[in-house]
Amino acid sequence: MKKVVVFSQIDREVLAKLQQNYQVVVLNPKLGDINEQIRNEVVDADAMIGAGRLLNESNLAPAQKLKIISTVSVGYDNYDVNYLNQKKIWLANTPHVLTETTADLAFSLLLSAARKIPQLDAWTKQGEWKRTVSTEQFGVDVFGKTLGIIGLGHIGAAIARRGFHGFNMNILYHNRREKIEIAQAFNAEYRELDQLLQQSDFVVVAVDLNAESKALMGAEQFNLMQKHAVFINIARGSVVDENALIEALQQQKIFAAGLDVYAKEPLQTSPLFELENVVTAPHIGSATAETRQKMVNLAYQNLVDALEDRTPRYLVNPQF
Ligand code: NAP
């Protein structure tokens, strides 16, 4: 019987389906060092499924016949793809099914940060609403403003669509290559990064994390943003120099930020928690019941396809 290692919590029904056909080992961080568990279990494993763990030579080296790692995510920066290629291990991911949900979250953060919703929610519930609000509670307008999107991929385009059709926004984008056809749908204009930062009222980061996008936003870039601008990151924490962002927020070089992702997750303590002008979400871009179900179903299908000698639909490294 083929062996499947489950390396994070997954949906119970999917787990039950796996258990019907395969020998399944579910790793559990409560039972000790997770990397040691991976090293022990991967030796004779045929497949792995899960999300949120760093998988690379340090824990995958003992694998003898691992055919596929099926990640329940679209981002795959947790996996050392070069090493997987060397070992001829497929990496499958779950694109498309989470695009709209993640774009919704980006817009939720954008609106919340612009209108100070979390702060004013707390303020109201604390009984501070004794008279009409004053300038301190005022936000900034969203409708008709300029939205700058860094990374016009699937999610970036879904964010642009919301901004263009829903909020009559003027769309600018920066991408490592121009996306003329996609951009046409939203009258989006290409800008170099510096120009985009200088001209946008809202800047949303939606790139994947790679060697070029790491620390794409640092002190120099935050200095280019307008004082009333709002910065949103739904991509990956490491795309941003978090200390530089904290300094920009502390010194009110920008109006506010809305963040779903961080340099180190889960975020337990941070100077961000002391700041009024940041909205923090715990990496929930795709976290709706419907979308998580679609993602785990897709990851299951990718895994089963590989084990049944079919080519999975969504491979990060189809050619190794
Ligand atoms: P995608 O379709 O691959 O889009 C990524 C875009 O970023 C592509 O257009 C890519 O350009 C561009 N890009 C990459 N590096 C760049 C750089 N250095 N400078 C400028 N543009 C660059 O991926 P997606 O499905 O939209 O997802 C994007 C990322 O969002 C994922 O990789 C993941 O990390 C993150 N994400 C987060 C959550 C969450 O829960 N917060 C949920 C889903 C996804 P090319 O066209 O040249 O490739």
Boltz pocket constraint, residues with backbone or C-beta under 6 A from the ligand:
constraints:
  - pocket:
      binder: B
      contacts: [[A, 74], [A, 75], [A, 76], [A, 95], [A, 96], [A, 98], [A, 99], [A, 102], [A, 150], [A, 151], [A, 152], [A, 153], [A, 154], [A, 155], [A, 156], [A, 174], [A, 175], [A, 176], [A, 177], [A, 206], [A, 207], [A, 208], [A, 209], [A, 210], [A, 212], [A, 213], [A, 216], [A, 233], [A, 234], [A, 235], [A, 236], [A, 260], [A, 261], [A, 283], [A, 284], [A, 285], [A, 286], [A, 287]]
      max_distance: 6.0
